[in-house]
């Protein structure tokens, strides 16, 4: 459940957030200005977040390599096939990786 007036946006390095409050019910507009407040802040990603993401990418690329373990790195055609498999995986998954970093995918 989110609070009314709560906004957050994932940006590079963390989360930018704000909370807008409404005027208090006991506010008397004849005596004082009645307006809400906005509180803004930034919460940085934990330092290990980048390392964790690198590990996830490493494991997924490792799986691509395992799926193609019959290929020989001594053979140029096999190396090209493997590079193609890795490139396919990156093309399919890069937008999700980029968005998690708080950037918009290009294209």
PEGI-V117692 format. One record per backbone hydrogen bond with DSSP energy under -0.5 kcal/mol. NH is the residue of the N-H (numbers start at 1). CO is the residue of the C=O. Records with the same first field share a line. If there is no record, write none. Layout:
NH=CO + CO
//
This chain:
6=3
7=18
9=16
11=9 + 14
14=11
15=43
16=9
17=41
18=7
19=39
20=5
21=19 + 37
27=24
29=27
31=28
32=28
35=33
39=19
41=17
43=15
44=42
45=13
49=46
51=47
52=48
53=49
54=50
55=51
56=52
57=53
58=54
59=55
60=56
61=57
62=58
63=59
64=60
65=61
66=62
67=63
68=64 + 65
69=66
71=68
75=72
76=74
79=75
80=76
81=77
82=78
83=79
84=80
85=81
86=82
87=83
88=84
89=85
90=86
91=87
92=88
93=89
94=90
97=93
98=94
99=95
100=96
101=97 + 98
102=99
103=98
//
